[in-house]
Amino acid sequence: MDEIRELYQEVILDHNKHPHNFRSMENADAVLEGFNPLCGDHYTFYLRFEDDAIAEVSFEGSGCAISKASASIMSAVLQGKSREEADVLFELFTGIVTGKLDPVEHLEKLGKLAAFAGVAEFPVRVKCATLPWHTMHGALHGSDSQISTE
C-alpha cells in the first residue's frame, strides 16, 4: 500500500500541474457541468462519440489538485472506450475511492487510477475525486442538468 501512496502523491501533483485534455471542445456531442459546493470545484466536461465509443474527452474549469488530477486522468483513460467500458470504469473508480473495493485486487484494470486509492483514507476528499466521474457519467447518459456533489 505504500507504493500506492507514493504513486498517489506523484500522479496527483503531476496531473494537477499539467492536466491532460484541459480545453473546451467545439464539436462535442455531450457537454455537462459539475460542481462541488463544499470546496468550489467547478468543471465543464465535453465528450465526443464515434459510434458507441468515446472518441474524445476534454474539460475546463477549476478545482483542487485531486479533482483536477482525477479529471485529467479520466479524460485520458476514457478515450477510445465504449460506453459500457466507461460505465465499468466509473463503478470501479468510485468503488475504490469510497473504500468499497480493494485497489490491490484491481490494479491491472486501474492503471494510473490506482493512485486515487488513497482518497478512501480522507472521506472529505472523496467528492473531489469523484466529481469528474459523476459528471462524465451524467454526460454519457444524456443528463442535461448540472451535477452536484451535494
DSSP file (Angstrom, degrees, kcal/mol; ACC not computed):
  #  RESIDUE AA STRUCTURE BP1 BP2  ACC     N-H-->O    O-->H-N    N-H-->O    O-->H-N    TCO  KAPPA ALPHA  PHI   PSI    X-CA   Y-CA   Z-CA
    1    1 A M     >        0   0    0      0, 0.0     4,-1.9     0, 0.0     5,-0.1   0.000 360.0 360.0 360.0 -25.1    0.0    0.0    0.0
    2    2 A D  H  >  +     0   0    0      1,-0.2     4,-2.3     2,-0.2     5,-0.2   0.875 360.0  55.0 -63.1 -36.0    3.0    2.3    0.5
    3    3 A E  H  > S+     0   0    0      1,-0.2     4,-2.4     2,-0.2    -1,-0.2   0.889 106.8  50.4 -62.8 -39.0    3.7    2.1   -3.3
    4    4 A I  H  > S+     0   0    0      2,-0.2     4,-2.6     1,-0.2    -1,-0.2   0.890 108.7  52.1 -66.5 -38.9    0.1    3.3   -4.0
    5    5 A R  H  X S+     0   0    0     -4,-1.9     4,-2.2     2,-0.2    -2,-0.2   0.920 111.2  46.5 -62.8 -43.8    0.6    6.2   -1.6
    6    6 A E  H  X S+     0   0    0     -4,-2.3     4,-2.3     2,-0.2    -2,-0.2   0.919 113.4  48.6 -64.1 -43.5    3.8    7.3   -3.3
    7    7 A L  H  X S+     0   0    0     -4,-2.4     4,-3.1     1,-0.2     5,-0.3   0.900 108.2  56.7 -61.1 -41.0    2.1    6.9   -6.7
    8    8 A Y  H  X S+     0   0    0     -4,-2.6     4,-2.5     1,-0.2     5,-0.3   0.944 109.8  43.2 -54.8 -53.2   -0.9    8.9   -5.4
    9    9 A Q  H  X S+     0   0    0     -4,-2.2     4,-2.1     1,-0.2     5,-0.2   0.927 117.5  45.4 -62.7 -45.8    1.3   11.9   -4.5
   10   10 A E  H  X S+     0   0    0     -4,-2.3     4,-2.2     2,-0.2    -2,-0.2   0.935 116.9  43.0 -64.2 -48.5    3.3   11.8   -7.7
   11   11 A V  H  X S+     0   0    0     -4,-3.1     4,-2.7    -5,-0.2     5,-0.3   0.918 113.6  50.8 -67.0 -44.9    0.4   11.4  -10.0
   12   12 A I  H  X S+     0   0    0     -4,-2.5     4,-1.9    -5,-0.3     5,-0.2   0.941 113.4  45.2 -59.4 -48.4   -1.9   13.9   -8.3
   13   13 A L  H  X S+     0   0    0     -4,-2.1     4,-2.1    -5,-0.3    -1,-0.2   0.915 114.3  48.3 -63.5 -43.4    0.8   16.6   -8.3
   14   14 A D  H  X S+     0   0    0     -4,-2.2     4,-2.5    -5,-0.2    -2,-0.2   0.936 114.7  43.6 -63.9 -47.6    1.8   15.9  -12.0
   15   15 A H  H  < S+     0   0    0     -4,-2.7    -1,-0.2     1,-0.2    -2,-0.2   0.769 111.8  54.6 -73.4 -24.5   -1.7   16.0  -13.3
   16   16 A N  H  < S+     0   0    0     -4,-1.9    -1,-0.2    -5,-0.3    -2,-0.2   0.919 115.7  38.0 -69.9 -43.5   -2.7   19.0  -11.3
   17   17 A K  H  < S+     0   0    0     -4,-2.1    -2,-0.2     1,-0.2    -3,-0.2   0.839 133.3  25.2 -75.1 -33.4    0.3   21.0  -12.7
   18   18 A H  S  < S-     0   0    0     -4,-2.5    -1,-0.2    -5,-0.2    -2,-0.2  -0.585  81.8-169.7-132.5  69.3    0.0   19.6  -16.2
   19   19 A P    >   -     0   0    0      0, 0.0     3,-0.6     0, 0.0     2,-0.2  -0.353  18.6-128.8 -67.7 139.6   -3.6   18.4  -16.8
   20   20 A H  T 3  S+     0   0    0      1,-0.2    55,-0.2    49,-0.1     3,-0.1  -0.606  85.9   8.5 -82.9 145.7   -4.3   16.4  -20.0
   21   21 A N  T 3  S+     0   0    0     -2,-0.2    38,-2.2     1,-0.2     2,-1.4   0.789  78.4 161.5  57.4  33.3   -7.1   17.5  -22.3
   22   22 A F  B <   +a   59   0A   0     -3,-0.6     2,-0.3    36,-0.2    -1,-0.2  -0.683  38.1  84.6 -88.2  88.8   -7.7   20.7  -20.4
   23   23 A R  S    S-     0   0    0     -2,-1.4    23,-0.2    36,-1.2     2,-0.1  -0.964  78.7 -93.6-172.6 162.8   -9.6   22.7  -23.0
   24   24 A S        -     0   0    0     -2,-0.3     2,-0.4    34,-0.1    35,-0.1  -0.383  32.8-139.3 -80.8 170.4  -13.1   23.2  -24.4
   25   25 A M    >   -     0   0    0      1,-0.1     3,-0.9    33,-0.1    22,-0.1  -0.962   9.9-165.0-137.5 117.2  -14.4   21.3  -27.4
   26   26 A E  T 3  S+     0   0    0     -2,-0.4    -1,-0.1     1,-0.2    -2,-0.0   0.844  89.3  46.5 -70.7 -34.3  -16.4   22.9  -30.1
   27   27 A N  T 3  S+     0   0    0     19,-0.0    -1,-0.2    21,-0.0     2,-0.1  -0.036  80.3 147.9-101.4  31.5  -17.7   19.7  -31.7
   28   28 A A    <   -     0   0    0     -3,-0.9    20,-0.3     1,-0.1     3,-0.1  -0.371  40.4-156.6 -70.0 143.2  -18.8   17.9  -28.5
   29   29 A D  S    S+     0   0    0     18,-2.4     2,-0.4     1,-0.3    19,-0.2   0.682  84.8  27.2 -87.8 -22.6  -21.8   15.6  -28.6
   30   30 A A  E     -B   47   0A   0     17,-1.9    17,-2.6     2,-0.0     2,-0.4  -0.996  64.1-179.4-142.8 135.6  -22.3   16.0  -24.8
   31   31 A V  E     +B   46   0A   0     -2,-0.4     2,-0.3    15,-0.2    15,-0.2  -1.000  11.4 166.1-134.7 131.3  -21.5   18.9  -22.5
   32   32 A L  E     -B   45   0A   0     13,-2.1    13,-3.0    -2,-0.4     2,-0.3  -0.994  25.5-136.8-150.4 141.0  -22.1   18.9  -18.8
   33   33 A E  E     -B   44   0A   0     -2,-0.3   114,-2.7    11,-0.2     2,-0.4  -0.706  14.6-163.9 -94.8 146.7  -21.1   20.9  -15.8
   34   34 A G  E     -Bc  43 147A   0      9,-3.0     9,-2.3    -2,-0.3     2,-0.4  -0.987   7.9-175.0-129.0 142.7  -20.1   19.5  -12.4
   35   35 A F  E     -Bc  42 148A   0    112,-2.6   114,-1.6    -2,-0.4   115,-0.3  -0.998  20.3-162.7-143.2 135.3  -19.9   21.5   -9.2
   36   36 A N  E >>> -B   41   0A   0      5,-2.9     4,-2.8    -2,-0.4     3,-0.6  -0.896   9.1-171.9-114.4  98.1  -18.8   20.7   -5.6
   37   37 A P  T 345S+     0   0    0      0, 0.0    -1,-0.1     0, 0.0     5,-0.0   0.740  78.6  67.1 -65.0 -21.4  -20.3   23.5   -3.5
   38   38 A L  T 345S+     0   0    0      1,-0.2    -2,-0.0    -3,-0.1    -3,-0.0   0.919 123.8   8.6 -65.0 -43.9  -18.4   22.3   -0.4
   39   39 A C  T <45S-     0   0    0     -3,-0.6    -1,-0.2     2,-0.1    89,-0.0   0.509 103.1-110.7-118.5  -6.4  -14.9   23.2   -1.9
   40   40 A G  T  <5 +     0   0    0     -4,-2.8    22,-0.1     1,-0.3     2,-0.1   0.506  55.0 159.7  92.9   3.9  -15.8   25.1   -5.0
   41   41 A D  E   < +B   36   0A   0     -5,-0.6    -5,-2.9    -6,-0.1     2,-0.3  -0.418  13.1 174.9 -59.1 131.5  -14.6   22.6   -7.6
   42   42 A H  E     +BD  35  62A   0     20,-3.2    20,-2.3    -7,-0.2     2,-0.3  -0.920   2.7 163.0-148.2 115.8  -16.4   23.6  -10.9
   43   43 A Y  E     -BD  34  61A   0     -9,-2.3    -9,-3.0    -2,-0.3     2,-0.5  -0.928  28.9-145.7-133.1 154.5  -15.8   21.9  -14.3
   44   44 A T  E     -BD  33  60A   0     16,-2.8    16,-1.8    -2,-0.3     2,-0.4  -0.992  21.9-156.7-116.3 129.4  -17.4   21.6  -17.7
   45   45 A F  E     -BD  32  59A   0    -13,-3.0   -13,-2.1    -2,-0.5     2,-0.4  -0.863   4.0-161.5-110.3 141.8  -16.8   18.2  -19.4
   46   46 A Y  E     -BD  31  58A   0     12,-2.9    12,-2.1    -2,-0.4     2,-0.4  -0.973   6.4-173.9-123.4 133.3  -17.0   17.6  -23.1
   47   47 A L  E     -BD  30  57A   0    -17,-2.6   -18,-2.4    -2,-0.4   -17,-1.9  -0.989   6.3-168.1-128.5 138.2  -17.5   14.2  -24.8
   48   48 A R  E     - D   0  56A   0      8,-2.4     7,-2.0    -2,-0.4     8,-1.8  -0.993  14.6-155.7-123.2 132.9  -17.4   13.4  -28.5
   49   49 A F  E     - D   0  54A   0     -2,-0.4     2,-0.4     5,-0.2     5,-0.2  -0.775  17.1-165.5-109.9 150.9  -18.5   10.0  -29.7
   50   50 A E  E >  S- D   0  53A   0      3,-2.3     3,-2.2    -2,-0.3     2,-0.2  -0.943  74.8 -49.4-129.7 111.1  -17.8    7.8  -32.7
   51   51 A D  T 3  S-     0   0    0     -2,-0.4     4,-0.1     1,-0.3    -2,-0.0  -0.462 123.3 -22.5  57.6-123.4  -20.4    5.1  -32.9
   52   52 A D  T 3  S+     0   0    0     -2,-0.2    31,-1.5    -3,-0.1     2,-0.3   0.378 121.3  93.3 -96.3   4.7  -20.5    3.6  -29.4
   53   53 A A  E <  S-ED  82  50A   0     -3,-2.2    -3,-2.3    29,-0.2     2,-0.9  -0.682  78.7-120.0-102.8 152.1  -17.0    4.7  -28.4
   54   54 A I  E     - D   0  49A   0     27,-3.3    26,-4.4    24,-0.3    27,-0.4  -0.798  31.3-179.6 -85.3 108.4  -15.8    7.8  -26.6
   55   55 A A  E     +     0   0A   0     -7,-2.0     2,-0.3    -2,-0.9    -6,-0.2   0.819  63.7   5.8 -80.7 -31.8  -13.6    9.4  -29.2
   56   56 A E  E     - D   0  48A   0     -8,-1.8    -8,-2.4    -3,-0.1     2,-0.4  -0.990  54.9-171.7-157.0 141.8  -12.6   12.4  -27.2
   57   57 A V  E     + D   0  47A   0     -2,-0.3     2,-0.3    18,-0.3   -10,-0.2  -1.000  16.8 161.3-133.2 134.5  -12.9   13.8  -23.7
   58   58 A S  E     - D   0  46A   0    -12,-2.1   -12,-2.9    -2,-0.4     2,-0.3  -0.948  12.0-168.4-144.5 169.3  -11.9   17.2  -22.5
   59   59 A F  E     -aD  22  45A   0    -38,-2.2   -36,-1.2    -2,-0.3     2,-0.3  -0.984   6.6-169.4-153.8 159.9  -12.6   19.6  -19.6
   60   60 A E  E     + D   0  44A   0    -16,-1.8   -16,-2.8    -2,-0.3     2,-0.3  -0.973  40.8  73.7-147.6 159.5  -12.2   23.1  -18.4
   61   61 A G  E     - D   0  43A   0     -2,-0.3     2,-0.3   -18,-0.2   -18,-0.2  -0.936  66.8 -79.2 135.1-158.6  -12.7   24.9  -15.1
   62   62 A S  E     + D   0  42A   0    -20,-2.3   -20,-3.2    -2,-0.3     2,-0.3  -0.981  47.6 127.2-146.6 156.7  -11.0   25.0  -11.7
   63   63 A G        -     0   0    0     -2,-0.3   -23,-0.1   -22,-0.2   -22,-0.0  -0.978  54.5 -46.9 177.0-174.8  -10.8   23.0   -8.6
   64   64 A C     >  -     0   0    0     -2,-0.3     4,-2.4     1,-0.1     5,-0.2  -0.139  60.4 -97.8 -70.8 170.7   -8.4   21.4   -6.1
   65   65 A A  H  > S+     0   0    0      1,-0.2     4,-2.4     2,-0.2     5,-0.2   0.862 121.6  51.8 -59.8 -38.6   -5.5   19.2   -7.1
   66   66 A I  H  > S+     0   0    0      2,-0.2     4,-2.4     1,-0.2    -1,-0.2   0.928 111.6  44.5 -68.3 -44.6   -7.4   16.0   -6.5
   67   67 A S  H  > S+     0   0    0      2,-0.2     4,-2.4     1,-0.2    -2,-0.2   0.909 115.6  47.6 -68.0 -40.0  -10.4   16.9   -8.7
   68   68 A K  H  X S+     0   0    0     -4,-2.4     4,-2.4     2,-0.2    -2,-0.2   0.914 113.8  47.0 -67.8 -41.3   -8.2   18.3  -11.5
   69   69 A A  H  X S+     0   0    0     -4,-2.4     4,-2.7    -5,-0.2     5,-0.3   0.903 112.0  51.3 -65.2 -40.6   -5.9   15.3  -11.5
   70   70 A S  H  X S+     0   0    0     -4,-2.4     4,-2.5    -5,-0.2    -2,-0.2   0.926 112.2  46.1 -61.2 -45.5   -8.9   13.0  -11.4
   71   71 A A  H  X S+     0   0    0     -4,-2.4     4,-2.4     2,-0.2    -2,-0.2   0.901 112.8  51.1 -63.4 -41.6  -10.4   14.8  -14.4
   72   72 A S  H  X S+     0   0    0     -4,-2.4     4,-1.5     2,-0.2    -2,-0.2   0.944 114.2  41.0 -62.8 -50.3   -7.1   14.8  -16.3
   73   73 A I  H  X S+     0   0    0     -4,-2.7     4,-2.8     1,-0.2     5,-0.2   0.913 114.4  53.2 -67.2 -41.7   -6.5   11.1  -15.9
   74   74 A M  H  X S+     0   0    0     -4,-2.5     4,-2.3    -5,-0.3     5,-0.2   0.918 106.0  53.8 -57.7 -44.2  -10.2   10.2  -16.5
   75   75 A S  H  X S+     0   0    0     -4,-2.4     4,-0.6     1,-0.2   -18,-0.3   0.853 114.2  41.4 -62.3 -34.5  -10.1   12.2  -19.8
   76   76 A A  H  < S+     0   0    0     -4,-1.5     3,-0.4    -3,-0.2    -1,-0.2   0.893 114.6  50.3 -77.8 -41.2   -7.1   10.2  -21.0
   77   77 A V  H  < S+     0   0    0     -4,-2.8    -2,-0.2     1,-0.2    -3,-0.2   0.849 108.9  51.1 -67.7 -35.4   -8.2    6.8  -19.8
   78   78 A L  H >< S+     0   0    0     -4,-2.3     3,-2.4    -5,-0.2   -24,-0.3   0.690  78.0 111.0 -82.1 -17.6  -11.7    7.0  -21.4
   79   79 A Q  T 3< S+     0   0    0     -4,-0.6   -24,-0.2    -3,-0.4     3,-0.1  -0.388  89.8  12.8 -62.9 126.9  -10.7    8.0  -24.9
   80   80 A G  T 3  S+     0   0    0    -26,-4.4    -1,-0.3     1,-0.3     2,-0.2   0.304  99.6 125.2  90.7  -8.0  -11.4    5.0  -27.2
   81   81 A K    <   -     0   0    0     -3,-2.4   -27,-3.3   -27,-0.4    -1,-0.3  -0.529  61.5-118.6 -83.0 150.2  -13.5    3.2  -24.6
   82   82 A S  B  >  -E   53   0A   0    -29,-0.3     4,-2.3    -2,-0.2   -29,-0.2  -0.337  30.6-105.6 -74.8 167.4  -17.1    2.1  -25.3
   83   83 A R  H  > S+     0   0    0    -31,-1.5     4,-2.2     1,-0.2     5,-0.1   0.899 123.9  52.2 -60.7 -39.8  -19.9    3.4  -23.2
   84   84 A E  H  > S+     0   0    0      2,-0.2     4,-2.1     1,-0.2    -1,-0.2   0.918 109.1  48.4 -63.8 -44.1  -20.1    0.1  -21.4
   85   85 A E  H  > S+     0   0    0      1,-0.2     4,-2.4     2,-0.2    -1,-0.2   0.884 110.3  52.6 -63.5 -38.0  -16.3    0.1  -20.6
   86   86 A A  H  X S+     0   0    0     -4,-2.3     4,-2.4     2,-0.2    -2,-0.2   0.896 108.4  50.6 -64.1 -40.1  -16.7    3.7  -19.3
   87   87 A D  H  X S+     0   0    0     -4,-2.2     4,-2.3     2,-0.2    -2,-0.2   0.901 109.9  50.2 -63.6 -40.6  -19.5    2.6  -17.0
   88   88 A V  H  X S+     0   0    0     -4,-2.1     4,-2.5     2,-0.2    -2,-0.2   0.927 112.0  47.2 -63.4 -45.0  -17.4   -0.3  -15.7
   89   89 A L  H  X S+     0   0    0     -4,-2.4     4,-3.2     2,-0.2     5,-0.3   0.878 109.5  54.7 -64.8 -37.3  -14.5    2.1  -15.0
   90   90 A F  H  X S+     0   0    0     -4,-2.4     4,-2.5     2,-0.2     5,-0.3   0.944 111.4  44.0 -59.0 -48.9  -16.9    4.5  -13.3
   91   91 A E  H  X S+     0   0    0     -4,-2.3     4,-1.9     2,-0.2    -2,-0.2   0.900 116.0  48.0 -64.1 -41.3  -18.1    1.8  -11.0
   92   92 A L  H  X S+     0   0    0     -4,-2.5     4,-2.2     2,-0.2    -2,-0.2   0.948 113.6  46.1 -64.9 -49.9  -14.6    0.6  -10.4
   93   93 A F  H  X S+     0   0    0     -4,-3.2     4,-2.5     1,-0.2     5,-0.2   0.940 114.7  45.9 -60.7 -49.3  -13.2    4.1   -9.7
   94   94 A T  H  X S+     0   0    0     -4,-2.5     4,-1.4    -5,-0.3     6,-0.3   0.862 112.2  52.7 -65.8 -33.2  -16.0    5.1   -7.4
   95   95 A G  H  <>S+     0   0    0     -4,-1.9     6,-2.0    -5,-0.3     5,-1.6   0.883 111.0  47.2 -65.6 -38.4  -15.7    1.8   -5.5
   96   96 A I  H ><5S+     0   0    0     -4,-2.2     3,-1.1     4,-0.2    -2,-0.2   0.946 113.4  45.3 -69.2 -49.3  -12.0    2.2   -5.0
   97   97 A V  H 3<5S+     0   0    0     -4,-2.5    -1,-0.2     1,-0.3    -2,-0.2   0.728 112.8  51.0 -73.5 -19.8  -12.1    5.8   -3.7
   98   98 A T  T 3<5S-     0   0    0     -4,-1.4    -1,-0.3    -5,-0.2    -2,-0.2   0.502 114.0-117.3 -90.7  -3.7  -15.1    5.2   -1.4
   99   99 A G  T < 5S+     0   0    0     -3,-1.1    -3,-0.2    -4,-0.3    -2,-0.1   0.572  84.1 117.0  82.5   9.2  -13.2    2.2    0.1
  100  100 A K  S   <S+     0   0    0     -5,-1.6     2,-0.4    -6,-0.3    -4,-0.2   0.736  73.4  45.6 -80.8 -23.1  -15.8   -0.4   -1.1
  101  101 A L  S    S-     0   0    0     -6,-2.0    -2,-0.2    -9,-0.1     3,-0.1  -0.924  86.2-118.5-121.5 147.4  -13.4   -2.2   -3.3
  102  102 A D    >>  -     0   0    0     -2,-0.4     3,-0.8     1,-0.2     4,-0.6  -0.740  18.1-153.6 -83.1 116.9   -9.8   -3.3   -2.6
  103  103 A P  G >4 S+     0   0    0      0, 0.0     3,-1.2     0, 0.0     4,-0.3   0.834  91.3  63.3 -62.1 -32.2   -7.5   -1.5   -5.1
  104  104 A V  G >4 S+     0   0    0      1,-0.3     3,-0.8     2,-0.2     4,-0.2   0.858  99.8  54.1 -61.8 -34.7   -4.9   -4.3   -4.9
  105  105 A E  G <4 S+     0   0    0     -3,-0.8    -1,-0.3     1,-0.2     3,-0.1   0.689 116.7  37.6 -70.9 -18.1   -7.4   -6.7   -6.4
  106  106 A H  G <X S+     0   0    0     -3,-1.2     4,-2.3    -4,-0.6     3,-0.3   0.144  75.7 119.7-121.5  18.3   -8.0   -4.4   -9.4
  107  107 A L  H <> S+     0   0    0     -3,-0.8     4,-2.2    -4,-0.3     7,-0.2   0.877  75.4  53.2 -55.2 -42.7   -4.5   -2.9  -10.1
  108  108 A E  H  4 S+     0   0    0      1,-0.2    -1,-0.2    -4,-0.2    -2,-0.1   0.908 114.1  41.2 -62.2 -42.4   -4.3   -4.3  -13.6
  109  109 A K  H  4 S+     0   0    0     -3,-0.3    -1,-0.2     1,-0.2    -2,-0.2   0.835 115.5  52.3 -72.1 -33.3   -7.7   -2.7  -14.6
  110  110 A L  H >< S+     0   0    0     -4,-2.3     3,-2.1    -7,-0.2    -2,-0.2   0.876  71.3 168.2 -75.8 -39.5   -7.0    0.5  -12.8
  111  111 A G  G >< S-     0   0    0     -4,-2.2     3,-1.7     1,-0.3     4,-0.2  -0.412  79.0  -3.5  57.2-131.2   -3.6    1.5  -14.1
  112  112 A K  G >  S+     0   0    0      1,-0.3     3,-1.8     2,-0.2    -1,-0.3   0.721 125.3  75.3 -64.2 -20.9   -2.8    5.1  -13.1
  113  113 A L  G X  S+     0   0    0     -3,-2.1     3,-1.9     1,-0.3    -1,-0.3   0.742  77.2  76.8 -63.7 -20.4   -6.3    5.3  -11.5
  114  114 A A  G X  S+     0   0    0     -3,-1.7     3,-2.0     1,-0.3     4,-0.3   0.765  77.2  75.4 -59.4 -24.5   -4.9    3.2   -8.7
  115  115 A A  G X  S+     0   0    0     -3,-1.8     3,-0.7     1,-0.3    -1,-0.3   0.764  87.2  60.9 -59.4 -24.6   -3.2    6.3   -7.4
  116  116 A F  G X  S+     0   0    0     -3,-1.9     3,-1.7     1,-0.2     4,-0.4   0.453  73.6  94.6 -85.4   0.5   -6.6    7.5   -6.1
  117  117 A A  G X  S+     0   0    0     -3,-2.0     3,-1.3     1,-0.3     4,-0.2   0.836  76.7  64.8 -58.7 -32.1   -7.0    4.6   -3.8
  118  118 A G  G X  S+     0   0    0     -3,-0.7     3,-1.5    -4,-0.3    -1,-0.3   0.693  82.8  76.0 -65.3 -19.0   -5.5    6.8   -1.0
  119  119 A V  G X  S+     0   0    0     -3,-1.7     3,-2.4     1,-0.3     6,-0.3   0.835  80.1  71.0 -61.7 -31.5   -8.5    9.1   -1.3
  120  120 A A  G <  S+     0   0    0     -3,-1.3    -1,-0.3    -4,-0.4    -2,-0.2   0.759  90.8  60.3 -57.6 -24.0  -10.5    6.5    0.7
  121  121 A E  G <  S+     0   0    0     -3,-1.5    -1,-0.3    -4,-0.2    -2,-0.2   0.601 104.7  51.3 -77.8 -11.6   -8.5    7.4    3.7
  122  122 A F    X>  -     0   0    0     -3,-2.4     3,-2.9    -4,-0.3     4,-0.5  -0.731  67.8-174.9-127.7  80.8   -9.7   11.0    3.5
  123  123 A P  H >> S+     0   0    0      0, 0.0     3,-1.0     0, 0.0     4,-0.5   0.773  82.3  62.0 -50.7 -32.6  -13.6   10.9    3.3
  124  124 A V  H 34 S+     0   0    0      1,-0.2     4,-0.3     2,-0.1     3,-0.2   0.740 103.7  51.3 -67.2 -20.2  -13.8   14.7    2.8
  125  125 A R  H <> S+     0   0    0     -3,-2.9     4,-2.1    -6,-0.3    -1,-0.2   0.533  84.3  86.9 -93.0  -8.5  -11.8   14.3   -0.5
  126  126 A V  H <X S+     0   0    0     -3,-1.0     4,-2.3    -4,-0.5     5,-0.2   0.902  88.4  51.3 -59.3 -41.7  -13.9   11.6   -2.0
  127  127 A K  H  X S+     0   0    0     -4,-0.5     4,-1.6     1,-0.2    -1,-0.2   0.843 107.4  54.4 -65.8 -32.2  -16.3   14.1   -3.5
  128  128 A C  H  4 S+     0   0    0     -4,-0.3    -1,-0.2    -3,-0.2    -2,-0.2   0.935 112.7  41.9 -64.2 -46.1  -13.3   15.9   -5.1
  129  129 A A  H  < S+     0   0    0     -4,-2.1     4,-0.4     1,-0.2    -2,-0.2   0.838 119.0  44.0 -71.6 -33.6  -12.1   12.8   -6.8
  130  130 A T  H  X S+     0   0    0     -4,-2.3     4,-2.9    -5,-0.2     5,-0.3   0.668  88.8  85.3 -90.9 -16.1  -15.5   11.6   -7.9
  131  131 A L  H  X S+     0   0    0     -4,-1.6     4,-2.4     1,-0.2     5,-0.2   0.923  92.6  47.1 -51.8 -50.3  -16.9   14.8   -9.2
  132  132 A P  H  > S+     0   0    0      0, 0.0     4,-2.7     0, 0.0    -1,-0.2   0.907 114.1  48.6 -58.6 -39.6  -15.3   14.4  -12.7
  133  133 A W  H  > S+     0   0    0     -4,-0.4     4,-2.6     2,-0.2    -2,-0.2   0.908 111.6  47.4 -68.7 -42.7  -16.5   10.8  -12.9
  134  134 A H  H  X S+     0   0    0     -4,-2.9     4,-2.2     2,-0.2    -1,-0.2   0.887 114.0  48.8 -65.4 -37.3  -20.1   11.6  -11.9
  135  135 A T  H  X S+     0   0    0     -4,-2.4     4,-2.5    -5,-0.3    -2,-0.2   0.932 112.5  46.9 -68.0 -45.5  -20.2   14.5  -14.4
  136  136 A M  H  X S+     0   0    0     -4,-2.7     4,-2.9    -5,-0.2    -2,-0.2   0.924 111.4  52.3 -59.7 -44.1  -18.8   12.3  -17.2
  137  137 A H  H  X S+     0   0    0     -4,-2.6     4,-1.5     1,-0.2    -2,-0.2   0.903 109.9  48.8 -60.8 -42.2  -21.3    9.6  -16.3
  138  138 A G  H  <>S+     0   0    0     -4,-2.2     5,-3.0     2,-0.2    -1,-0.2   0.923 113.0  46.8 -62.0 -44.9  -24.1   12.1  -16.5
  139  139 A A  H ><5S+     0   0    0     -4,-2.5     3,-1.4     1,-0.2    -2,-0.2   0.895 109.3  54.9 -64.0 -40.3  -22.9   13.4  -19.8
  140  140 A L  H 3<5S+     0   0    0     -4,-2.9    -1,-0.2     1,-0.3    -2,-0.2   0.829 112.5  43.2 -60.9 -33.6  -22.5    9.8  -21.1
  141  141 A H  T 3<5S-     0   0    0     -4,-1.5    -1,-0.3    -5,-0.2    -2,-0.2   0.147 121.8-100.6-105.8  18.7  -26.1    9.0  -20.2
  142  142 A G  T < 5 +     0   0    0     -3,-1.4    -3,-0.2     1,-0.2    -2,-0.1   0.644  58.7 164.8  81.7  16.5  -27.7   12.2  -21.5
  143  143 A S      < -     0   0    0     -5,-3.0    -1,-0.2    -6,-0.2     4,-0.1  -0.417  17.7-172.6 -65.1 141.4  -28.2   14.2  -18.4
  144  144 A D        +     0   0    0     -2,-0.1     2,-0.4     2,-0.1    -1,-0.1   0.276  57.2  84.5-118.6   9.5  -28.9   17.9  -19.1
  145  145 A S  S    S-     0   0    0      1,-0.1    -2,-0.0    -7,-0.1    -7,-0.0  -0.896  89.6 -92.5-114.5 146.8  -28.7   19.2  -15.5
  146  146 A Q        -     0   0    0     -2,-0.4     2,-0.4     1,-0.1  -112,-0.2  -0.179  38.5-126.2 -54.1 139.7  -25.6   20.2  -13.6
  147  147 A I  E     -c   34   0A   0   -114,-2.7  -112,-2.6    -4,-0.1     2,-0.4  -0.751  29.8-173.4 -88.9 133.8  -24.1   17.5  -11.5
  148  148 A S  E     -c   35   0A   0     -2,-0.4  -112,-0.2  -114,-0.2  -114,-0.0  -0.965  30.3-141.9-128.4 146.2  -23.6   18.4   -7.9
  149  149 A T              0   0    0   -114,-1.6  -113,-0.1    -2,-0.4    -1,-0.1   0.539 360.0 360.0 -81.3  -6.0  -21.8   16.5   -5.1
  150  150 A E              0   0    0   -115,-0.3    -1,-0.2   -23,-0.0  -114,-0.1   0.404 360.0 360.0-106.0 360.0  -24.5   17.7   -2.6
